[in-house]
């Protein structure tokens, strides 16, 4: 069992990340802002994973086809109990719901119980945030989603990013995966 907590997510490109960071700065929510490189939208949270499960988790993602789509991040919100300030879409696009559904479904044979709570797409901007005045993001942030990733938590010391992207899968082409080893990105065809 490795120490990190694993999750499938959407990871923003640089332009989207910069716009999210700008919204975060404008909200000035005190608390702990996420490092810009950590901004992401979780699809399915896995938690700790046994080494023996990792191969099967990759296999579950390999067969996802999905469709590219655009995510309109048009609002911020605040959840008082976890004190999280987030950005998200007013409406969940159907290809996003389908992607989450397919991932959860494919992960059942790997031993993961699907989360029962309704999926609420959000990008956490700030933790331990003071109550802020959530509202619309105008103009909305247009996020062209063309891939999903497997990421793991573990860093975060000394203000460095907390999360690391392990692997990327393009949407629309089942069976191809993009590995992201340090700074080199290559395409694996199985
Ligand atoms: P959050 O941003 O709403 O806290 C890595 O920790 C990612 O997984 C974060 O995006 C976090 O969501 C999410 N996450 C952490 N613990 C979780 C849990 N128990 N259930 C669902 N998602 C979780």
Boltz pocket constraint, residues with backbone or C-beta under 6 A from the ligand:
constraints:
  - pocket:
      binder: B
      contacts: [[A, 5], [A, 7], [A, 40], [A, 41], [A, 42], [A, 45], [A, 84], [A, 122], [A, 123], [A, 124], [A, 153]]
      max_distance: 6.0
